[in-house]
């Protein structure tokens, strides 16, 4: 493990412990009340979800054209985190929507494209799990297609219908709302980096173990 | 050279298919069963729901298309003919284009039967604007097959490929389904909204261009062992 890992993990743990206190002390939003606090978890996890997807897509493209196994391990680790943070986003979203919109789910552009992005990453993991030998390349191809697909889903559903609040409100938030938000966003991002590093390391050690077995056989 | 390889691959595929008609018959029958299942599920008191026809048409195309893709490449796998095809001193993208055209031809042949059937069973005025309908169907089919051909080809080597093909294909082809269904629904309205139709067609054409380019670009690295 790199030297920064343990201190960063401690910082992340402290931040995760402090974040609920900050969120609890943040003022109530006038129209939505308590349920608005979901947003302090929903938005950071959605950001991490998106970051992880971008990392997975870029690493996949680099693996496909460069054949560097390190990029493949990075893409795999990122895809798993896309699924994890995607679940958090897709569960917290409807919880909030039930109160704010009166329905659990809307076929809105952000919801639909998040769901489809999440589906692609689940398909990626299924392919890696059950595709057998050679599935690393196939999965990289899928990730590349998934990336190219995002604008199409976005445009098509956007033309169809949209009600989700836009992120343009974020910079205009008053400090009382903004501070807990940015705090938990940093905490989530740190958690993402730590998990990614840990997962990549696990795959690296697996690869090393495999090559050791091979050299022991030879 | 490129066009010649495309033509040879296409001719080979069509010749094999015409001699047995295996994929054509089975997928067509499957598509018809699909339409009937939806008819049983959706028709109330002898009447079909208002714009259900467009959705049912596209779902049948997508489902039967998946079946056709799976079979077309299963046939190439049996005696390792796909490997032979890839070993041939021919540009790989040309092999892909040949395969793609074969699949598009097969699906288009199925649509020729499917569209009148849906129009008949759901009393949908699908034939009022035949040129628009043909354009939508063609662009949609190309988009679906462009992704499908690449995925089916790369899954030939994978385990549990029969299950993985739809799992990978449907999330990626969602824009084709949305645009195809919306455009066809617009066609079924009494008043034709040309603006809306143009938007969906433009989206389908962009999808085709992007995904065919991407497939040509990735076919080589994906099909190399």
Interface residues (C-beta under 8 A of the other chain):
Chain A: X64 X65 X116 X119 X120 X123 X126 X127 X130 X131 X132 X133 X134 X135 X137 X138 X141 X142 X144 X145 X146 X148 X149 X152 X153 X155 X156 X157 X159 X160
Chain B: X147 X150 X151 X154 X155 X157 X158 X159 X160 X163 X164 X167 X168 X170 X171 X172 X174 X175 X178 X179 X182 X199 X203 X206 X207 X210 X211 X214 X218 X221 X222 X225
